[in-house]
Amino acid sequence: MNKIREWISIKTIKSPRLVILLFVLIINIVLIFAAALIILQLTPASAENSGFLDSILNTVIMYLGIGGIETVIEEISGADVLLVLSCIIIIIIGMVVFTYALIGYMSECISSIIENADSSSRKLRISDHIVILNWNNRAAEIVNELLYKNIKENVVILTQEDKDKVFIEINERISDTIETENDAVSSVAEDMNFYARRRYIQKNKLRDKLTIIVREGQCWSTKQLNDISIKTAKCVIILIGSTTDDVTGSDNTEILESREKSDTNIIKTLAQVAQMTADEDSSNNQQVIVEVEDDWTLSLVNAIIKHKQQKGKCNIVPVTANRILGLIFSQFSIMPELNEVYRTLFSNRNAAFYSCPSDNPFESEEEFISQYFDNHLHAIPLTVMSSDDGDAHRYFMAGVEKDIHITEPANIPNEIKVSVNPDFEIDKRHILILGHNSKSAEIMEGFKCFSAEWNKKDGSNILDITVIDDTESLLKHNHYKQYPWVNKVIQTEIYEKDSICSVLSDFINTRYETGGCIMILSDDTAKGEDTDSVALSYLILVQEIFDNLLIEGSGVNNIDMVVEILNPKNYDIVSSYSTKNIVISNRYISKMIMQIGEKESLFSFYQDILTYDEAGVESPDSKELYIKKADEFFCELPEPCSAADLIRAIWYSSPNSNKSIMLGYFNSDGKMILFENNQLNIPVNLSAEDRLIIFSNH
């Protein structure tokens, strides 16, 4: 008896639904047999159907409601009061115990299946999907970027965060994008007639093509990774766990401690993912993108790549988020227009960077570009690069990927001659940095490389930087004493308005002939509601000084502004202060991660264009994007022509040591024109103040 009780106890815990079903069936079987015995005892011996089996059959008929009492009485050939009452009681018991119990059980099972359809305990059978492991403030941007693709995508997210919270964040971000894009399409179609406008909107409306599944669980669990079919995913993105939530108080000590060890969890997750995606039964050419923030984590990631990565199976790419953002910010403060250029080209929306394998691993850049120019007009060739394993890839800028493969003779009707200034120099840049973020050291490293490459021939430094920050941050960075171009450091708190405004006024009123830039950084270690608050406070102070100058009638000349925000919801607040260069830093990493997930070869290209040459290099080798004024880049402005004319003329006339390719330009009104689609159909008439987007070594 004890064994039976033990068995029942175990089964009740492991399979409660099965135990309930068995109990219902056993009770009904017992009741059917008991009812059949009662009917048998009350049936006259002379009746035609008087056997036990007949009694069971009659009981089941009444139980199931197939027949009524009349049918049973008729078959029994007798009908006393006791028999009729017994039949009525059997029907009632059958309705309650069998029918209602079974219906209730089935209803509960169906409800449970619906509620737990995407629970972590169920195996998800799926392939060619995108997997996101962990969740942070960049993740929603990664999902959002998929809206601009022309194919349907399935996205599976495995995170320890609350599933409902993740869904809300995704829906808010996607809804905002769809609303913005639909408004843009509607405004373009405003002047069309009703039917034309309807066709245009139907054709261009941004449709939600994403299927998103969110599961709560541990990202390094073998079972849970198998349950989301990680071996058949086409791309796995491993993110650093959330660090910007408002987690305070003694009850959350464990949560805070676990997030401080997020890099350790990254290593554990990557090791498990690398093992599973390298198995023989996994899909081929899976992309594994892993986000890292420090050199210690990067060294361990590289060790895993060395031991676990298998060519043709899993391709692991570490994305150093802080370093990349630091380099981007240093470039933006020197050439603020690059913000809009990168925001466009790092995205799947409109023009973008693309790559394809080269047929010739020893192909030179000049050979590739000159041959491509002869037979292509819809894309701009940029460079060719070889990887460590000997593979070579070609890189392009194009409106859509298919444009790089469109071939047609490039019969340029009016070839023009241009004269590129061989002694071009970037003007001295005066930069005021307000605040700090976790990438401050990386920003300074970006300045260091730029300074080494572009210092003036007279020995003076091309950079003149002033930093305003709080005591704690300045102590952490040793007041930036190791950087010779940081000429002034102001130690003050955000609440000391007078001292901050005094420095700002001096900077703005200096009237730099070569221009200045105010860069406001947002502290990405702030929690919850404090996110972007200090950056917004700095912005208000700057705008107040600008407004006072306008009231005085002097205005503001040659001052650009770059403002970093972390939360996209604050975009409208910042833009209300007429700041055109707003940098939503998380979006840049999200865009790059998504593009690298599609084409791993783009990672090497991004590393190259974001990094200036190191100090001591005799001739610049790394290629970057530059913003160069037309009247300084050319010895003489070119005559009006097509984009196809100008692109080729610049490339052929620039020196071999610094081949330059023009991707587009900003006109005098500040509008960016990129040379996408058919270049013969793009007219170009440059003025002296236009700023060219140039891809070159220097």
C-alpha positions as CSV (number, residue, x, y, z in Angstrom):
1,M,0.0,0.0,0.0
2,N,2.9,2.4,0.8
3,K,4.4,1.8,-2.7
4,I,1.1,2.7,-4.2
5,R,0.9,5.9,-2.2
6,E,4.5,6.8,-3.1
7,W,3.8,6.2,-6.7
8,I,0.6,8.4,-6.6
9,S,2.5,11.1,-4.7
10,I,5.3,11.2,-7.3
11,K,3.0,11.1,-10.3
12,T,0.8,13.8,-8.7
13,I,3.8,16.2,-8.6
14,K,5.4,15.2,-12.0
15,S,2.1,14.8,-14.0
16,P,-0.8,16.3,-12.2
17,R,-3.0,16.4,-15.3
18,L,-2.5,12.7,-16.0
19,V,-3.3,11.8,-12.4
20,I,-6.6,13.8,-12.5
21,L,-7.6,12.2,-15.9
22,L,-6.9,8.7,-14.5
23,F,-8.9,9.5,-11.3
24,V,-11.9,10.8,-13.4
25,L,-11.8,7.6,-15.6
26,I,-11.5,5.2,-12.6
27,I,-14.4,6.9,-10.8
28,N,-16.6,6.7,-13.9
29,I,-15.7,3.0,-14.5
30,V,-16.6,2.2,-10.9
31,L,-19.9,4.1,-11.2
32,I,-20.8,2.4,-14.5
33,F,-20.2,-1.1,-13.0
34,A,-22.2,-0.2,-9.9
35,A,-25.1,1.2,-11.9
36,A,-25.1,-1.8,-14.2
37,L,-25.4,-4.1,-11.1
38,I,-28.3,-2.1,-9.8
39,I,-30.1,-2.3,-13.1
40,L,-29.4,-6.0,-13.3
41,Q,-30.9,-6.6,-9.9
42,L,-34.0,-4.6,-10.8
43,T,-34.5,-6.2,-14.3
44,P,-37.2,-8.9,-14.4
45,A,-35.8,-12.4,-15.1
46,S,-38.2,-12.7,-18.0
47,A,-36.8,-9.7,-19.8
48,E,-35.3,-10.3,-23.2
49,N,-32.1,-8.3,-22.4
50,S,-31.4,-9.3,-18.8
51,G,-27.6,-10.1,-18.8
52,F,-24.8,-8.1,-17.1
53,L,-23.3,-7.0,-20.4
54,D,-26.7,-5.7,-21.4
55,S,-27.0,-3.8,-18.2
56,I,-23.6,-2.2,-18.8
57,L,-24.6,-1.2,-22.3
58,N,-27.8,0.4,-21.0
59,T,-25.9,2.3,-18.3
60,V,-23.4,3.7,-20.9
61,I,-26.2,4.7,-23.2
62,M,-27.8,6.8,-20.4
63,Y,-24.3,8.1,-19.3
64,L,-23.5,9.4,-22.7
65,G,-27.0,10.7,-23.4
66,I,-27.3,8.7,-26.5
67,G,-30.6,7.2,-25.4
68,G,-33.2,8.1,-22.8
69,I,-34.9,6.3,-20.0
70,E,-37.8,5.3,-22.3
71,T,-35.4,3.3,-24.5
72,V,-33.8,1.5,-21.6
73,I,-37.2,0.7,-19.9
74,E,-38.5,-0.6,-23.3
75,E,-35.5,-2.9,-23.7
76,I,-35.8,-4.2,-20.1
77,S,-39.6,-4.8,-20.7
78,G,-40.6,-3.6,-17.3
79,A,-40.9,-0.3,-15.5
80,D,-41.4,-0.1,-11.7
81,V,-40.9,3.1,-9.8
82,L,-37.6,1.9,-8.2
83,L,-36.1,1.1,-11.6
84,V,-37.1,4.5,-13.1
85,L,-35.6,6.4,-10.1
86,S,-32.4,4.4,-10.4
87,C,-32.1,5.3,-14.1
88,I,-32.7,9.0,-13.3
89,I,-30.0,9.0,-10.6
90,I,-27.6,7.2,-13.0
91,I,-28.2,9.9,-15.7
92,I,-27.6,12.7,-13.1
93,I,-24.4,11.1,-11.9
94,G,-23.2,10.6,-15.4
95,M,-23.8,14.2,-16.3
96,V,-22.0,15.5,-13.2
97,V,-19.2,13.0,-12.8
98,F,-18.4,12.1,-16.4
99,T,-19.6,14.8,-18.8
100,Y,-18.9,17.9,-16.6
101,A,-15.7,16.5,-15.2
102,L,-14.3,15.6,-18.6
103,I,-15.4,19.0,-20.1
104,G,-13.7,20.8,-17.2
105,Y,-10.6,18.8,-17.6
106,M,-10.4,19.4,-21.3
107,S,-11.1,23.2,-20.9
108,E,-8.3,23.4,-18.3
109,C,-5.9,21.6,-20.6
110,I,-6.8,23.9,-23.6
111,S,-6.4,27.0,-21.5
112,S,-3.1,25.8,-20.2
113,I,-1.8,25.1,-23.7
114,I,-2.8,28.6,-24.9
115,E,-1.2,30.3,-21.8
116,N,2.0,28.3,-22.1
117,A,2.4,28.2,-25.8
118,D,5.7,30.0,-25.7
119,S,6.9,28.8,-22.3
120,S,10.5,27.9,-21.9
121,S,9.6,24.3,-21.3
122,R,8.4,23.7,-24.8
123,K,10.7,22.8,-27.7
124,L,10.6,25.4,-30.5
125,R,11.0,23.8,-33.8
126,I,12.3,26.6,-36.1
127,S,15.2,27.3,-38.5
128,D,16.9,30.2,-40.2
129,H,15.9,32.5,-37.4
130,I,17.7,35.2,-35.4
131,V,18.5,34.5,-31.8
132,I,19.1,37.3,-29.2
133,L,20.6,36.2,-25.9
134,N,20.3,38.6,-23.0
135,W,18.6,42.0,-23.1
136,N,19.8,45.6,-22.7
137,N,19.0,49.1,-24.0
138,R,20.4,48.3,-27.4
139,A,18.4,45.2,-28.0
140,A,15.1,46.9,-29.1
141,E,17.1,48.8,-31.7
142,I,18.4,45.6,-33.2
143,V,14.9,44.2,-33.5
144,N,13.7,47.6,-34.9
145,E,16.4,47.5,-37.6
146,L,14.9,44.4,-39.1
147,L,11.8,46.4,-40.1
148,Y,13.8,47.8,-43.0
149,K,14.7,44.4,-44.5
150,N,12.7,43.2,-47.5
151,I,12.2,39.7,-46.1
152,K,10.2,38.2,-43.2
153,E,12.3,37.4,-40.1
154,N,11.7,35.2,-37.1
155,V,13.4,36.5,-33.9
156,V,13.7,34.5,-30.7
157,I,14.8,36.2,-27.5
158,L,16.1,34.3,-24.5
159,T,16.6,36.5,-21.4
160,Q,16.4,36.6,-17.7
161,E,14.4,39.9,-17.9
162,D,10.7,39.9,-17.4
163,K,9.1,38.8,-20.7
164,D,6.2,41.2,-20.6
165,K,8.6,44.1,-20.0
166,V,10.6,43.1,-23.0
167,F,7.5,42.8,-25.2
168,I,6.4,46.3,-24.1
169,E,9.8,47.8,-25.0
170,I,9.8,46.1,-28.4
171,N,6.2,47.2,-29.3
172,E,6.9,50.8,-28.3
173,R,10.0,51.0,-30.4
174,I,8.5,49.3,-33.5
175,S,5.2,51.2,-33.3
176,D,7.1,54.5,-33.2
177,T,9.1,53.5,-36.3
178,I,6.0,52.4,-38.2
179,E,4.2,55.6,-37.4
180,T,7.1,57.8,-38.4
181,E,7.7,55.9,-41.7
182,N,4.0,55.9,-42.6
183,D,3.8,59.7,-41.9
184,A,6.8,60.2,-44.2
185,V,5.3,58.2,-47.0
186,S,2.0,60.0,-46.7
187,S,3.7,63.4,-46.9
188,V,5.5,62.3,-50.1
189,A,2.2,61.3,-51.6
190,E,0.3,64.5,-50.5
191,D,0.2,66.1,-54.0
192,M,-1.0,63.0,-55.8
193,N,-4.6,62.3,-56.7
194,F,-6.6,59.9,-54.5
195,Y,-5.9,56.7,-56.5
196,A,-2.2,57.4,-57.1
197,R,-1.7,58.3,-53.4
198,R,-3.5,55.1,-52.4
199,R,-1.3,52.9,-54.7
200,Y,1.9,54.8,-53.5
201,I,1.1,54.3,-49.8
202,Q,0.2,50.6,-50.3
203,K,3.4,50.0,-52.1
204,N,5.7,51.9,-49.7
205,K,3.9,51.4,-46.3
206,L,6.3,49.8,-43.8
207,R,4.8,46.4,-42.9
208,D,5.5,44.5,-39.8
209,K,7.2,41.4,-41.1
210,L,8.6,40.3,-37.8
211,T,7.6,37.3,-35.7
212,I,9.0,37.8,-32.2
213,I,9.1,35.1,-29.5
214,V,10.4,36.0,-26.0
215,R,11.4,33.4,-23.5
216,E,12.6,33.8,-19.9
217,G,15.6,31.6,-18.9
218,Q,19.3,31.3,-18.6
219,C,21.2,32.0,-21.8
220,W,23.9,29.4,-21.0
221,S,21.5,26.6,-20.3
222,T,22.0,23.7,-22.8
223,K,18.4,22.7,-22.6
224,Q,17.0,26.1,-23.1
225,L,19.3,26.8,-26.0
226,N,18.3,23.5,-27.6
227,D,14.6,24.4,-26.9
228,I,15.0,27.6,-29.1
229,S,16.7,25.5,-31.8
230,I,20.0,27.4,-31.6
231,K,21.7,24.9,-33.9
232,T,19.5,25.9,-36.8
233,A,19.6,29.6,-36.3
234,K,21.3,31.7,-39.0
235,C,22.5,34.4,-36.5
236,V,23.1,34.4,-32.8
237,I,23.6,37.8,-31.0
238,I,24.9,37.7,-27.5
239,L,24.4,40.9,-25.6
240,I,25.7,42.2,-22.3
241,G,22.9,42.0,-19.7
242,S,20.9,45.1,-18.9
243,T,22.7,47.7,-16.8
244,T,20.5,50.8,-17.0
245,D,17.4,49.7,-15.1
246,D,16.5,51.5,-12.0
247,V,17.6,48.9,-9.5
248,T,18.1,50.3,-6.1
249,G,17.5,49.3,-2.5
250,S,18.7,46.4,-0.3
251,D,16.3,43.9,-1.7
252,N,18.0,44.2,-5.1
253,T,21.6,43.5,-3.9
254,E,21.7,40.2,-5.6
255,I,20.5,41.6,-8.9
256,L,23.1,44.4,-8.8
257,E,25.9,41.9,-8.0
258,S,24.8,39.6,-10.9
259,R,24.8,42.5,-13.4
260,E,28.3,43.5,-12.3
261,K,29.4,40.0,-13.4
262,S,27.6,40.3,-16.8
263,D,30.9,40.0,-18.7
264,T,31.5,36.7,-16.9
265,N,28.1,35.5,-18.0
266,I,29.0,36.6,-21.6
267,I,32.0,34.2,-21.5
268,K,29.9,31.4,-20.2
269,T,27.2,32.0,-22.7
270,L,29.6,32.2,-25.7
271,A,31.4,29.1,-24.6
272,Q,28.1,27.1,-24.7
273,V,26.9,28.7,-27.9
274,A,30.3,28.1,-29.6
275,Q,30.2,24.4,-28.6
276,M,26.6,23.9,-29.9
277,T,26.9,25.8,-33.2
278,A,30.2,23.9,-34.0
279,D,28.5,20.5,-33.7
280,E,28.2,18.5,-36.9
281,D,24.4,18.5,-36.8
282,S,24.3,22.4,-36.6
283,S,23.6,24.6,-39.6
284,N,26.5,25.8,-41.7
285,N,27.8,29.4,-41.7
286,Q,26.1,30.5,-38.5
287,Q,27.0,34.0,-37.4
288,V,27.7,34.5,-33.7
289,I,28.0,38.2,-32.7
290,V,29.1,38.8,-29.2
291,E,29.1,42.2,-27.5
292,V,32.1,43.0,-25.2
293,E,33.0,46.1,-23.3
294,D,36.5,45.6,-21.9
295,D,39.9,44.1,-22.8
296,W,39.8,41.3,-20.3
297,T,36.5,40.0,-21.8
298,L,37.8,40.5,-25.3
299,S,40.9,38.4,-24.5
300,L,38.8,35.5,-23.3
301,V,36.4,35.8,-26.3
302,N,39.5,35.6,-28.6
303,A,40.6,32.5,-26.7
304,I,37.2,30.9,-27.3
305,I,37.4,31.8,-31.0
306,K,40.8,30.2,-31.3
307,H,39.7,26.9,-29.7
308,K,36.0,26.7,-30.7
309,Q,35.4,28.5,-34.0
310,Q,35.2,26.3,-37.1
311,K,35.3,27.8,-40.5
312,G,32.1,27.0,-42.4
313,K,30.2,26.3,-39.1
314,C,30.2,29.1,-36.6
315,N,31.8,32.4,-37.3
316,I,32.3,34.4,-34.1
317,V,32.7,38.2,-34.2
318,P,33.4,40.2,-31.1
319,V,32.0,43.7,-31.2
320,T,33.8,46.1,-28.8
321,A,30.9,48.4,-28.1
322,N,32.7,51.0,-26.0
323,R,35.7,51.3,-28.4
324,I,33.5,51.6,-31.5
325,L,31.3,54.3,-29.9
326,G,34.4,56.2,-28.6
327,L,35.9,56.3,-32.1
328,I,32.6,57.4,-33.5
329,F,32.2,60.2,-31.0
330,S,35.7,61.5,-31.7
331,Q,35.0,61.6,-35.4
332,F,31.6,63.4,-34.8
333,S,33.1,66.1,-32.8
334,I,35.7,66.8,-35.5
335,M,33.3,66.4,-38.4
336,P,29.7,66.6,-37.0
337,E,28.1,65.9,-40.4
338,L,29.4,62.3,-40.2
339,N,26.6,61.7,-37.7
340,E,24.0,61.8,-40.5
341,V,26.3,59.9,-42.9
342,Y,26.8,57.0,-40.5
343,R,23.2,57.0,-39.3
344,T,22.2,56.3,-42.9
345,L,25.0,54.0,-44.1
346,F,25.0,51.8,-41.0
347,S,21.4,51.0,-41.5
348,N,19.3,48.7,-43.8
349,R,17.3,51.8,-44.6
350,N,18.2,53.6,-47.9
351,A,21.8,53.6,-48.9
352,A,24.2,51.4,-47.0
353,F,27.6,49.7,-47.1
354,Y,27.7,46.2,-48.8
355,S,30.3,43.6,-49.4
356,C,30.7,40.5,-51.7
357,P,33.5,37.9,-52.1
358,S,36.2,38.7,-54.6
359,D,37.0,36.1,-57.3
360,N,40.7,37.1,-57.0
361,P,42.3,36.9,-53.5
362,F,45.3,38.9,-54.8
363,E,43.2,41.6,-56.5
364,S,44.5,45.2,-55.8
365,E,42.3,48.1,-54.9
366,E,43.2,50.1,-58.0
367,E,42.5,47.1,-60.3
368,F,39.2,46.4,-58.7
369,I,37.9,50.0,-58.8
370,S,39.1,50.9,-62.3
371,Q,37.5,47.7,-63.8
372,Y,34.3,48.2,-61.8
373,F,34.0,51.9,-63.0
374,D,33.9,50.6,-66.6
375,N,30.8,48.5,-66.3
376,H,28.8,49.8,-63.3
377,L,26.8,52.9,-62.6
378,H,24.5,52.0,-59.7
379,A,27.0,51.5,-56.9
380,I,30.3,53.1,-55.8
381,P,33.3,50.8,-55.3
382,L,35.2,51.6,-52.1
383,T,38.0,49.1,-51.5
384,V,39.0,45.5,-51.4
385,M,40.3,43.8,-48.2
386,S,41.8,40.4,-47.4
387,S,41.0,38.5,-44.2
388,D,43.5,36.5,-42.1
389,D,42.2,33.2,-43.7
390,G,43.1,34.5,-47.2
391,D,39.6,35.4,-48.4
392,A,39.2,38.7,-50.1
393,H,36.0,40.9,-50.1
394,R,35.0,43.9,-52.2
395,Y,33.2,46.8,-50.5
396,F,30.6,49.2,-51.9
397,M,28.1,51.9,-51.1
398,A,24.8,51.4,-52.8
399,G,21.1,52.1,-52.5
400,V,20.2,48.4,-52.3
401,E,22.4,45.3,-52.5
402,K,21.3,44.2,-55.9
403,D,22.6,47.5,-57.3
404,I,26.2,46.3,-56.9
405,H,25.6,43.6,-59.5
406,I,23.9,45.6,-62.2
407,T,26.2,45.8,-65.1
408,E,26.1,48.2,-68.1
409,P,28.8,50.1,-70.0
410,A,29.6,53.3,-68.2
411,N,29.6,55.5,-71.3
412,I,30.3,58.9,-69.7
413,P,29.2,61.4,-72.3
414,N,31.2,64.4,-71.0
415,E,34.3,63.4,-69.1
416,I,35.5,66.3,-67.0
417,K,38.9,67.2,-65.6
418,V,39.3,68.1,-61.9
419,S,42.3,69.2,-59.9
420,V,42.4,67.8,-56.4
421,N,44.4,69.8,-53.8
422,P,47.4,67.6,-52.9
423,D,48.2,69.8,-49.8
424,F,44.7,69.6,-48.3
425,E,44.6,70.0,-44.5
426,I,41.7,69.8,-42.1
427,D,41.2,73.1,-40.2
428,K,42.1,73.3,-36.6
429,R,39.2,72.0,-34.4
430,H,38.2,73.6,-31.2
431,I,36.1,71.2,-29.1
432,L,34.3,71.7,-25.8
433,I,33.3,68.5,-24.1
434,L,30.5,68.6,-21.4
435,G,30.2,65.6,-19.1
436,H,31.4,62.1,-19.5
437,N,30.3,58.5,-20.4
438,S,31.9,55.1,-20.1
439,K,33.6,55.7,-23.4
440,S,35.5,58.8,-22.5
441,A,38.8,57.1,-22.5
442,E,38.0,55.6,-26.0
443,I,37.0,59.0,-27.2
444,M,40.4,60.4,-26.2
445,E,42.1,57.5,-28.0
446,G,40.2,58.4,-31.1
447,F,41.5,62.0,-30.8
448,K,45.0,60.7,-30.2
449,C,45.1,58.8,-33.5
450,F,43.5,61.7,-35.4
451,S,46.0,64.1,-33.9
452,A,48.9,61.9,-34.9
453,E,47.7,61.8,-38.5
454,W,46.6,65.4,-39.0
455,N,48.9,67.6,-36.9
456,K,49.9,70.8,-38.6
457,K,53.1,71.1,-40.6
458,D,54.2,73.9,-38.4
459,G,54.2,71.6,-35.4
460,S,51.0,72.9,-33.8
461,N,48.3,70.5,-32.7
462,I,45.2,70.3,-34.8
463,L,43.0,69.8,-31.7
464,D,42.2,72.3,-29.0
465,I,40.0,70.6,-26.4
466,T,38.3,71.9,-23.2
467,V,36.6,69.5,-20.8
468,I,34.0,70.4,-18.2
469,D,33.1,67.6,-15.8
470,D,32.6,66.7,-12.2
471,T,35.3,66.0,-9.7
472,E,34.9,62.2,-9.6
473,S,35.1,61.7,-13.3
474,L,38.1,64.0,-13.8
475,L,40.0,62.2,-11.0
476,K,39.3,58.9,-12.7
477,H,40.8,60.2,-16.0
478,N,43.7,62.0,-14.2
479,H,42.3,65.3,-15.4
480,Y,43.3,64.2,-19.0
481,K,46.9,65.3,-18.4
482,Q,48.3,62.6,-20.6
483,Y,46.7,64.2,-23.7
484,P,48.6,67.4,-24.9
485,W,45.6,68.7,-26.9
486,V,43.4,68.9,-23.8
487,N,44.3,72.5,-23.0
488,K,41.8,73.3,-20.3
489,V,39.9,71.2,-17.7
490,I,37.2,72.8,-15.7
491,Q,36.2,70.9,-12.5
492,T,32.6,71.7,-11.6
493,E,29.3,70.1,-10.8
494,I,26.2,70.4,-13.0
495,Y,24.5,72.5,-10.3
496,E,27.2,75.2,-10.5
497,K,25.5,77.1,-13.3
498,D,27.5,80.3,-13.1
499,S,30.9,78.6,-13.6
500,I,29.7,76.4,-16.4
501,C,28.0,79.3,-18.2
502,S,31.1,81.4,-17.9
503,V,33.2,78.8,-19.7
504,L,30.5,78.3,-22.3
505,S,30.2,82.0,-23.0
506,D,34.0,82.3,-23.5
507,F,34.0,79.4,-25.9
508,I,31.1,80.6,-28.0
509,N,32.2,84.2,-28.0
510,T,35.8,83.4,-29.2
511,R,34.4,83.3,-32.7
512,Y,36.8,80.6,-34.0
513,E,37.5,81.2,-37.7
514,T,37.9,77.5,-38.3
515,G,34.8,76.6,-36.3
516,G,34.1,74.9,-33.0
517,C,32.0,72.1,-31.6
518,I,30.3,71.6,-28.3
519,M,29.9,67.9,-27.5
520,I,27.5,66.9,-24.7
521,L,28.0,63.3,-23.4
522,S,25.3,61.3,-21.5
523,D,26.4,59.3,-18.5
524,D,25.4,55.7,-19.4
525,T,26.0,54.5,-15.9
526,A,23.0,56.5,-14.6
527,K,20.0,54.5,-13.6
528,G,16.3,54.7,-14.6
529,E,14.8,58.2,-14.6
530,D,18.3,59.8,-14.3
531,T,19.2,58.6,-17.8
532,D,20.1,61.6,-20.0
533,S,19.2,64.1,-17.2
534,V,22.7,65.6,-16.9
535,A,23.1,65.9,-20.7
536,L,19.7,67.6,-21.0
537,S,20.7,70.1,-18.2
538,Y,23.9,70.9,-20.1
539,L,21.9,71.4,-23.3
540,I,19.6,73.9,-21.6
541,L,22.5,75.9,-20.4
542,V,24.1,76.0,-23.8
543,Q,20.8,77.0,-25.5
544,E,20.3,79.8,-23.0
545,I,23.6,81.4,-24.0
546,F,22.7,81.0,-27.7
547,D,19.4,82.7,-27.1
548,N,21.0,85.6,-25.2
549,L,23.4,86.1,-28.1
550,L,20.6,86.2,-30.6
551,I,18.8,88.8,-28.4
552,E,21.9,90.9,-28.4
553,G,22.0,90.7,-32.2
554,S,25.4,89.1,-32.4
555,G,24.3,85.5,-33.2
556,V,26.4,82.4,-33.2
557,N,28.9,81.6,-35.9
558,N,30.8,78.4,-36.7
559,I,29.6,76.5,-33.7
560,D,28.4,72.9,-34.2
561,M,26.8,70.9,-31.5
562,V,26.7,67.1,-30.9
563,V,24.4,65.8,-28.2
564,E,24.4,62.2,-27.0
565,I,21.2,60.6,-25.7
566,L,20.7,57.1,-24.5
567,N,16.9,56.8,-24.4
568,P,15.2,57.4,-27.8
569,K,12.2,58.8,-26.0
570,N,14.2,61.9,-25.2
571,Y,14.9,62.6,-28.8
572,D,11.9,65.1,-29.2
573,I,13.1,67.0,-26.1
574,V,16.6,67.5,-27.5
575,S,15.4,68.3,-31.1
576,S,13.1,71.0,-29.6
577,Y,16.3,72.9,-28.9
578,S,17.2,73.0,-32.6
579,T,20.1,70.5,-32.2
580,K,20.5,68.8,-35.6
581,N,23.4,66.5,-34.6
582,I,21.7,64.2,-32.0
583,V,23.5,61.0,-31.5
584,I,21.5,58.1,-30.1
585,S,24.5,56.1,-29.2
586,N,22.8,52.7,-28.7
587,R,21.4,52.8,-32.2
588,Y,24.9,52.8,-33.8
589,I,25.9,49.6,-32.1
590,S,22.6,48.0,-32.8
591,K,22.8,48.9,-36.5
592,M,26.3,47.6,-36.8
593,I,25.5,44.4,-35.0
594,M,22.6,43.7,-37.3
595,Q,24.6,44.4,-40.5
596,I,27.5,42.3,-39.3
597,G,25.0,39.5,-38.5
598,E,24.1,39.6,-42.2
599,K,27.6,40.0,-43.6
600,E,30.5,39.1,-41.2
601,S,33.0,40.7,-43.7
602,L,31.6,44.2,-43.0
603,F,33.2,44.0,-39.5
604,S,36.7,44.4,-40.8
605,F,35.5,47.3,-43.0
606,Y,33.9,49.1,-40.1
607,Q,37.0,48.6,-37.9
608,D,39.1,50.2,-40.7
609,I,37.0,53.3,-41.4
610,L,36.5,54.1,-37.7
611,T,40.3,53.9,-36.9
612,Y,42.8,56.6,-37.9
613,D,46.4,55.5,-38.5
614,E,48.6,55.0,-35.5
615,A,51.3,57.6,-34.6
616,G,54.6,57.0,-36.4
617,V,53.1,55.6,-39.6
618,E,55.1,56.9,-42.6
619,S,52.2,56.9,-45.1
620,P,48.5,56.7,-44.1
621,D,47.0,53.3,-44.9
622,S,43.7,53.1,-43.0
623,K,40.8,54.5,-44.9
624,E,38.2,56.8,-43.3
625,L,35.3,59.0,-44.2
626,Y,36.0,62.7,-44.2
627,I,34.0,65.9,-44.6
628,K,35.9,68.3,-46.8
629,K,34.9,71.8,-48.0
630,A,34.7,71.9,-51.8
631,D,36.8,75.0,-52.2
632,E,39.6,73.5,-50.1
633,F,39.5,70.0,-51.6
634,F,39.6,71.2,-55.2
635,C,42.2,73.6,-56.6
636,E,39.3,74.9,-58.7
637,L,35.6,74.0,-58.5
638,P,34.5,71.5,-61.2
639,E,32.0,72.5,-63.8
640,P,28.4,71.1,-63.5
641,C,28.3,67.4,-64.3
642,S,26.7,64.1,-63.3
643,A,27.7,62.2,-60.2
644,A,29.2,59.5,-62.5
645,D,31.5,62.1,-64.0
646,L,32.6,63.5,-60.7
647,I,33.2,60.2,-58.9
648,R,35.5,59.0,-61.6
649,A,37.3,62.3,-62.2
650,I,38.2,62.6,-58.5
651,W,39.4,59.1,-58.3
652,Y,41.6,59.2,-61.4
653,S,43.0,62.6,-60.6
654,S,43.9,62.0,-56.9
655,P,47.4,60.8,-56.1
656,N,48.1,57.1,-55.9
657,S,49.1,57.5,-52.2
658,N,45.7,58.9,-51.3
659,K,43.0,57.7,-53.8
660,S,39.8,59.6,-53.0
661,I,36.2,58.5,-53.7
662,M,33.3,60.9,-53.4
663,L,30.1,59.4,-51.9
664,G,28.0,62.5,-51.9
665,Y,27.9,66.0,-50.4
666,F,26.1,68.4,-48.1
667,N,24.8,71.4,-50.0
668,S,24.7,74.9,-48.6
669,D,21.3,74.3,-47.0
670,G,22.7,71.4,-45.1
671,K,20.9,68.7,-47.1
672,M,22.8,65.4,-47.6
673,I,22.8,64.0,-51.2
674,L,24.3,60.5,-51.5
675,F,25.2,59.2,-54.9
676,E,22.9,56.1,-54.9
677,N,21.1,54.5,-57.8
678,N,22.0,55.5,-61.4
679,Q,24.8,58.0,-61.1
680,L,24.3,59.4,-64.6
681,N,20.9,60.7,-63.4
682,I,22.3,62.7,-60.5
683,P,23.2,66.3,-61.5
684,V,26.0,67.9,-59.4
685,N,26.7,71.7,-59.3
686,L,29.0,72.4,-56.4
687,S,29.5,75.7,-54.6
688,A,32.4,76.7,-52.6
689,E,30.6,76.1,-49.2
690,D,29.4,72.6,-50.1
691,R,31.0,69.9,-47.9
692,L,32.0,66.7,-49.7
693,I,31.8,63.2,-48.3
694,I,35.1,61.7,-49.2
695,F,36.4,58.1,-48.6
696,S,40.2,58.2,-48.5
697,N,43.4,57.5,-46.6
698,H,44.0,61.1,-45.5
